[in-house]
Amino acid sequence: MNKRIFKGTMPALLTPLDSNSKVIRSTVKPLIDWEISKGAAGFYVCGSTGEGPILSGQQRRIMMEAAVEAVNGRVPVIAHVGAIDSNEAFDLARHAEDTGATAISSVAPNFYFKYSYSEVIEYYKRLAGCTRLPLILYAVPMMAGVEINKMMEELLRIDNVIGIKDTRANYYQMWQLRQLNNGNINIINGPDETLLCGLMMGADGGIGSTYNIMADKYARLYSLFTEGKLEEARAMQFQITSIIQVILKYGCFQALKKYLEFQGFNMGTCAFPAASLNKDDALRMKQEIDALM
């Protein structure tokens, strides 16, 4: 089977939350409609950007149902199901399939604790067996000690394991991933600030946090790359990365939610104990970003 299913640029969707960390469901559809109008090729729901790992299973299910309903088949929805409790992850995977998600994804269990290589392999095998949905692994720098490329080579033998979201920012290792399974592997670039590097080294697309406010710019960068207009693509990446510097200065998720609030979306706050930006910082942040847009 062709495992290179997902292409293009996909926001790691923010989760609008009220002060009790409950999903503001009424925001989800207008936000998704806006992102799709800006060129979003899909959504990655309840990952770290969506604060999934610190939300209750109930709230994650509500957000997944809201996202799938809002998308209504227009673009893919990838459900991040990773959780501290592996049984919760398996339940979330089954829920994602029942809800109508396109695929599932998960950080390894040693994102939180140090498990051995064989233990991580067994986790992904069991997760893949929970559903018929395609499964995308999620490689993060905190997985140091696990031979990710070796693990990927082994897991690709499972039919519904299709690829990996790679945030390691090691583009030699990404090139090595592209050599696996005769190139039949879905590679999604993680670091927003180096999407073009990932595309150059074999990524099929990108998933990222700052795509939430710049879906059009990422979509344009991807188009420029696929058209072979590399100088223009590099200029777009430089502009995006300059904006990312401002976002990081104010706190990534807080800044993104506040900027979307200025666009008219009720994003609420970040999950406790994350603090919201004060009014003065929020205005400064908006002005700095607008000047670079």
Buried (B, 14 or more C-beta within 10 A) or exposed (E): EEBBBBBBBBBBBBBBBEEEBBBBBEBBBEBBBBBBEBBBBBBBBBBBBBBBBBBEBEBBBBBBBBBBBBBEEEBBBBBBBBBEEBEBBBBBBBBBBEBBBBBBBBBBBBBEEEBEBEBBBBBBBBBBEBBEBBBBBBBBEBBEEBEBBEBBBBBBEEEBBBBBBBBBBBBEBBEBBBEBBEEEBBBBBBBBBBBBBBBBBBBBBBBBBBBBBBBBBBBBBBBBBEEEEEEBBBEBBEBBBBBBEBBEEBBBBBBBBBBBBBEEBBBBBBBEEBEBBEEEBBEBBBEBBEEEE
